[in-house]
């Protein structure tokens, strides 16, 4: 097992929130608190340190009392740019990333992903759930719910510098362990104001 103090938690809040009308998703109120506060309250006990990736409303994110870093790459380059920034500012051997819009993330996320990483001798462990569509079951990756070694940073830099932006394409360059979670609710993310209202009810 990886000791939690060897893991830095990264909350990704660097997107533009285009599907939510270009509002800052992490700062939308859910059950009387910003979404980001819910995420941080569930993430922080699982790791040794926490950092936040945000590209707007920096002072509001700093009010959560964790260091805030903006993308090193210009132009809102997506979640990989946030991971790059998190890895660059990570002072532990491992980084655990989570999105700012999943207020019920699993309380055993770090433990389960740590097991998967170590058992499979992987570079990165990612959460998956079993989904079903039209009677057909399939494994759904949740790519920003991931635990990775700090040593993946040079390869990520090369990938981004070569124009790569897709998380799945970067994963193909790594030894990836998929860790199956049975409870789907922990990975419910909020992309629209309607979804926010539905989840709150």
Wavefront OBJ file of the C-alpha trace (Angstrom):
o trace
v 0.000 0.000 0.000
v 1.054 3.570 -0.657
v 1.108 5.716 2.463
v -1.334 8.590 2.038
v 1.386 11.101 2.899
v 3.163 10.013 -0.280
v 0.160 11.211 -2.314
v -0.767 14.762 -3.302
v -4.418 15.326 -4.181
v -5.168 17.538 -7.183
v -8.616 19.023 -7.736
v -9.086 19.976 -11.380
v -11.103 23.181 -11.692
v -9.468 24.688 -14.744
v -12.220 24.265 -17.329
v -14.467 26.877 -18.864
v -17.734 25.176 -17.871
v -19.081 25.571 -21.392
v -21.888 23.032 -20.915
v -23.012 24.941 -17.821
v -23.235 28.271 -19.626
v -19.552 29.160 -19.137
v -19.848 29.427 -15.358
v -17.186 28.178 -12.978
v -18.514 24.710 -12.079
v -16.540 24.290 -8.891
v -18.087 27.421 -7.395
v -21.716 26.472 -8.095
v -23.657 25.867 -4.892
v -24.738 22.312 -4.118
v -26.417 21.525 -0.802
v -25.441 24.902 0.654
v -21.754 24.689 -0.315
v -19.724 25.161 -3.492
v -19.186 21.910 -5.382
v -15.450 22.329 -4.896
v -15.855 22.411 -1.105
v -17.659 19.052 -1.163
v -14.885 17.564 -3.307
v -12.102 18.919 -1.104
v -13.769 17.662 2.072
v -13.801 14.119 0.649
v -10.374 14.303 -0.984
v -8.269 15.884 1.763
v -8.527 13.052 4.350
v -7.245 10.571 1.746
v -3.985 12.331 0.873
v -1.010 14.052 2.438
v -1.394 17.385 0.654
v -3.917 19.079 -1.622
v -3.467 21.486 -4.521
v -6.007 23.083 -6.856
v -5.764 23.729 -10.586
v -7.885 26.743 -11.590
v -7.675 29.272 -14.397
v -10.251 31.800 -13.218
v -11.660 33.104 -9.926
v -8.293 32.368 -8.341
v -8.976 34.277 -5.122
v -12.199 32.349 -4.550
v -10.344 29.063 -4.887
v -7.570 30.296 -2.594
v -10.263 30.871 0.025
v -10.443 27.076 0.395
v -6.971 27.368 2.025
v -5.048 25.214 -0.453
v -2.422 26.297 -3.002
v -3.908 27.222 -6.383
v -1.998 26.912 -9.653
v -3.103 27.864 -13.157
v -2.263 25.941 -16.317
v 1.272 26.312 -17.583
v -0.139 26.047 -21.111
v -2.193 28.912 -22.490
v -5.675 28.679 -23.921
v -7.586 26.330 -21.584
v -5.920 23.237 -23.078
v -8.053 20.714 -21.175
v -7.587 18.283 -18.283
v -4.129 17.139 -19.390
v -2.878 20.698 -18.975
v -4.273 20.610 -15.442
v -2.531 17.311 -14.752
v 0.715 18.738 -16.110
v 0.414 21.684 -13.745
v -0.437 19.432 -10.799
v 2.493 17.124 -11.464
v 4.836 20.099 -11.827
v 3.845 21.364 -8.375
v 3.642 17.924 -6.746
v 6.226 17.246 -4.021
v 5.291 13.620 -3.388
v 5.935 10.472 -5.466
v 2.249 10.160 -6.424
v -0.558 12.452 -7.588
v -4.284 11.695 -7.248
v -6.490 13.752 -9.559
v -10.222 14.380 -9.180
v -12.635 16.789 -10.901
v -14.272 19.702 -9.114
v -17.777 18.642 -10.151
v -18.122 15.227 -8.461
v -19.271 16.043 -4.920
v -19.748 12.407 -3.865
v -16.369 11.001 -4.918
v -15.499 7.731 -3.165
v -13.959 8.027 0.286
v -11.764 5.020 -0.526
v -10.592 6.345 -3.898
v -6.940 6.720 -2.906
v -6.821 3.322 -1.195
v -8.387 1.418 -4.081
v -6.333 3.141 -6.769
v -3.162 2.619 -4.723
v -3.850 -1.104 -4.593
v -4.412 -1.229 -8.341
v -1.260 0.735 -9.075
v 0.956 -1.428 -6.885
v -0.496 -4.840 -7.761
v -0.251 -4.159 -11.487
v 3.090 -2.336 -11.295
v 1.455 0.409 -13.347
v 2.317 4.018 -14.115
v -1.253 5.131 -13.533
v -4.421 3.651 -12.038
v -7.814 4.853 -13.248
v -11.308 4.290 -11.852
v -13.821 2.355 -13.969
v -17.452 1.352 -13.462
v -19.636 -1.201 -15.209
v -22.308 0.473 -17.318
v -25.092 -0.913 -19.483
v -26.652 0.395 -22.680
v -29.329 -1.428 -24.656
v -28.640 -4.547 -22.610
v -24.921 -4.479 -23.360
v -22.479 -4.072 -20.473
v -19.243 -2.191 -20.865
v -16.470 -0.761 -18.699
v -16.577 3.020 -18.429
v -13.325 4.750 -17.577
v -13.408 7.895 -15.465
v -10.091 9.280 -16.681
v -9.647 12.234 -14.340
v -10.176 9.983 -11.304
v -6.609 8.730 -11.506
v -3.591 8.021 -9.348
v -0.271 8.406 -11.140
v 3.433 8.314 -10.483
v 5.260 11.624 -10.553
v 7.584 10.012 -13.095
v 4.924 10.308 -15.838
v 5.506 14.075 -16.085
v 8.302 14.094 -18.728
v 6.232 11.921 -21.062
v 3.176 14.107 -20.510
v 5.228 17.200 -21.331
v 6.352 15.586 -24.593
v 2.790 14.529 -25.425
v 1.403 18.026 -24.892
v 4.279 19.713 -26.703
v 3.589 17.493 -29.718
v -0.027 18.694 -29.811
v -1.679 15.839 -27.911
v -4.771 16.776 -25.901
v -6.818 13.561 -25.503
v -6.520 11.799 -22.153
v -7.141 8.357 -23.661
v -4.404 8.901 -26.241
v -1.925 9.755 -23.495
v -3.009 6.701 -21.504
v -1.970 4.525 -24.461
v 1.632 5.530 -23.769
v 1.458 4.308 -20.158
v 1.050 1.104 -18.204
v -2.509 1.711 -16.979
v -4.357 -0.295 -14.321
v -8.151 -0.157 -14.353
v -9.747 -0.354 -10.899
v -13.403 -1.381 -10.842
v -15.749 0.474 -8.483
v -19.207 -1.003 -8.018
v -20.905 2.177 -6.772
v -21.582 4.495 -9.706
v -22.790 7.386 -7.554
v -19.302 8.387 -6.465
v -18.459 9.348 -10.041
v -21.593 11.357 -10.783
v -20.367 14.614 -12.235
v -22.340 17.762 -12.886
v -22.071 19.296 -16.334
v -25.255 21.349 -16.543
v -27.366 23.408 -14.158
v -30.176 20.895 -14.741
v -27.943 18.043 -13.559
v -27.039 20.124 -10.508
v -30.715 20.482 -9.608
v -31.420 16.777 -10.273
v -28.552 15.613 -8.062
v -29.556 17.975 -5.294
v -33.155 16.673 -5.191
l 1 2 3 4 5 6 7 8 9 10 11 12 13 14 15 16 17 18 19 20 21 22 23 24 25 26 27 28 29 30 31 32 33 34 35 36 37 38 39 40 41 42 43 44 45 46 47 48 49 50 51 52 53 54 55 56 57 58 59 60 61 62 63 64 65 66 67 68 69 70 71 72 73 74 75 76 77 78 79 80 81 82 83 84 85 86 87 88 89 90 91 92 93 94 95 96 97 98 99 100 101 102 103 104 105 106 107 108 109 110 111 112 113 114 115 116 117 118 119 120 121 122 123 124 125 126 127 128 129 130 131 132 133 134 135 136 137 138 139 140 141 142 143 144 145 146 147 148 149 150 151 152 153 154 155 156 157 158 159 160 161 162 163 164 165 166 167 168 169 170 171 172 173 174 175 176 177 178 179 180 181 182 183 184 185 186 187 188 189 190 191 192 193 194 195 196 197 198 199 200 201
